[in-house]
C-alpha cells in the first residue's frame, strides 16, 4: 500500500489511492486491448498471405517457361525465389565427361514420385557451360535418391540458366 506524508488528510489519501487503482486498471486494459489488436492483425495478415495450392502443375511450370527471358543468363536462385507456390521435389542431372560442359542440363520434378516415372511435369534447365566439378552433385543424387534437398539447392544456386523447357512425359 502506498504511504503518503502525514500532512495529507486521510480523505485525500483515500481519493489518491482510488485514482492510482483506476489508472492502473485503465493502463492494464489499454495493454490488453493493444495485445488483442496486434494479435488480430497478425492472424488476419496470415490469412492474406496464405498461398493457394497449385491445382495445375503443368500450367504453373509453363509460366516460368513462357517468362524464361527473365531467367536466362541469371543464377538459378532467382527462379527458385520466384517459385513461391510450388517447389521442386526431385532433380536429376545430365552429367557428361566433356571437360568444357560437365553439366549440360538438369531435370526437375514437382512430385515425390520416382524420378524416372512417366506422366510427370518436368522442368528442364539447360545450364550455361562451365568447368565446375560434378562430383558433389553426383554424390547428392545417390545419397538423397534424387530428392531436391538444401544440398542440391546450394549446389545449383549460382549456376547460370541458359534455357528452360517444360513438358509432361
C-alpha positions in Angstrom: 0.0 0.0 0.0 1.2 3.5 -0.9 2.2 5.7 2.0 1.6 9.4 2.0 3.2 12.2 4.1 1.3 12.7 7.3 0.3 16.3 6.4 -2.1 14.9 3.6 -5.5 14.3 5.1 -6.9 10.8 5.2 -9.8 11.5 2.9 -7.3 12.9 0.2 -5.1 9.9 0.7 -8.1 7.6 0.1 -9.1 9.5 -3.1 -5.5 9.4 -4.4 -5.3 5.6 -3.8 -8.6 5.2 -5.7 -7.2 7.3 -8.6 -4.0 5.1 -8.6 -6.1 1.9 -8.7 -8.3 3.3 -11.5 -5.2 4.4 -13.5 -3.5 1.0 -13.0 -6.7 -0.8 -14.1 -7.0 1.6 -17.1 -3.4 1.0 -18.1 -3.8 -2.8 -17.8 -7.0 -2.6 -20.0 -5.1 -0.5 -22.6 -2.3 -3.0 -22.8 -4.8 -5.9 -23.1 -6.6 -4.1 -25.9 -3.3 -3.4 -27.7 -2.3 -7.1 -27.4 -5.7 -8.1 -28.8 -5.4 -5.7 -31.7 -1.9 -6.8 -32.6 -2.9 -10.5 -32.4 -5.9 -9.9 -34.7 -3.7 -8.1 -37.2 -1.2 -10.9 -37.2 -3.9 -13.5 -37.6 -5.6 -11.6 -40.4 -2.3 -10.9 -42.3 -1.5 -14.6 -42.1 -4.8 -15.3 -44.0 -4.0 -12.7 -46.6 -0.5 -14.1 -47.3 -1.6 -17.8 -47.4 -0.8 -19.2 -50.9 -3.5 -21.0 -52.7 -2.4 -24.6 -53.6 -1.5 -25.2 -57.2 -4.2 -27.1 -59.0 -2.5 -27.3 -62.4 1.2 -28.1 -62.1 1.8 -28.0 -65.8 0.3 -24.5 -66.1 2.3 -23.3 -63.1 5.6 -24.6 -64.6 4.7 -23.3 -68.1 4.5 -19.8 -66.6 8.3 -20.0 -66.0 9.0 -21.3 -69.5 6.9 -18.5 -71.0 8.8 -16.0 -69.0 12.2 -17.6 -69.4 13.8 -14.4 -70.7 13.6 -13.2 -67.2 15.8 -16.1 -66.0 18.2 -16.8 -69.0 21.7 -15.5 -68.1 20.7 -15.2 -64.4 21.5 -17.5 -61.4 19.2 -20.4 -60.6 18.5 -18.8 -57.2 16.3 -16.1 -59.0 14.0 -18.8 -60.4 13.7 -20.5 -57.1 12.9 -17.2 -55.3 10.0 -16.7 -57.8 8.6 -20.2 -57.3 6.5 -19.3 -54.3 3.6 -21.7 -54.7 5.3 -25.0 -55.6 8.9 -26.1 -55.2 10.9 -28.8 -56.8 10.8 -32.3 -55.1 13.2 -34.2 -57.4 16.2 -33.3 -59.5 18.3 -35.4 -61.9 21.3 -34.0 -63.6 22.7 -35.0 -67.0 26.4 -35.4 -66.2 28.9 -35.6 -69.1 32.6 -36.4 -69.5 33.0 -33.3 -71.6 35.5 -31.2 -69.7 34.1 -27.9 -71.2 30.5 -28.7 -70.2 30.3 -31.3 -67.5 26.7 -30.5 -66.6 24.6 -29.5 -69.6 21.1 -29.9 -68.0 19.1 -30.9 -65.0 15.5 -32.3 -64.9 13.4 -31.0 -62.1 10.1 -32.6 -60.9 7.4 -31.2 -58.7 6.3 -34.7 -57.5 7.8 -37.1 -54.9 7.3 -40.0 -57.4 10.3 -41.8 -58.7 12.4 -39.6 -60.9 12.0 -42.0 -63.9 8.2 -42.4 -63.6 6.2 -41.2 -66.5 3.4 -38.7 -66.9 5.1 -36.2 -64.6 5.5 -32.5 -65.2 9.2 -31.9 -65.9 11.1 -28.6 -65.9 14.4 -28.9 -67.7 17.1 -26.3 -67.0 19.9 -26.1 -69.6 22.9 -24.6 -67.8 25.5 -22.2 -69.2 28.6 -24.3 -69.9 31.2 -24.3 -67.1 34.0 -26.5 -66.0 32.9 -26.9 -62.4 33.2 -30.3 -60.8 30.1 -32.5 -60.7 31.4 -34.8 -58.0 29.3 -33.1 -55.4 26.0 -33.4 -57.3 26.7 -37.0 -58.3 27.2 -37.8 -54.6 24.0 -35.9 -53.6 21.9 -37.7 -56.3 23.0 -41.0 -55.0 22.8 -40.1 -51.3 19.4 -38.4 -51.5 17.8 -40.6 -54.1 17.3 -37.6 -56.5 15.4 -35.6 -53.8 15.9 -31.9 -54.2 17.3 -31.0 -50.8 19.1 -28.0 -49.4 22.4 -29.5 -50.6 21.2 -29.7 -54.2 19.7 -26.2 -53.9 23.0 -24.8 -52.7 24.9 -26.6 -55.4 22.7 -25.1 -58.2 22.0 -21.7 -56.6 24.7 -19.8 -58.5 24.6 -21.9 -61.7 23.6 -19.7 -64.7 20.5 -20.7 -66.7 20.8 -21.0 -70.5 17.3 -22.2 -71.3 14.1 -23.5 -69.6 11.8 -26.2 -71.2 8.7 -27.6 -69.6 6.9 -30.8 -70.6 4.8 -33.7 -69.3 6.3 -37.1 -70.2 
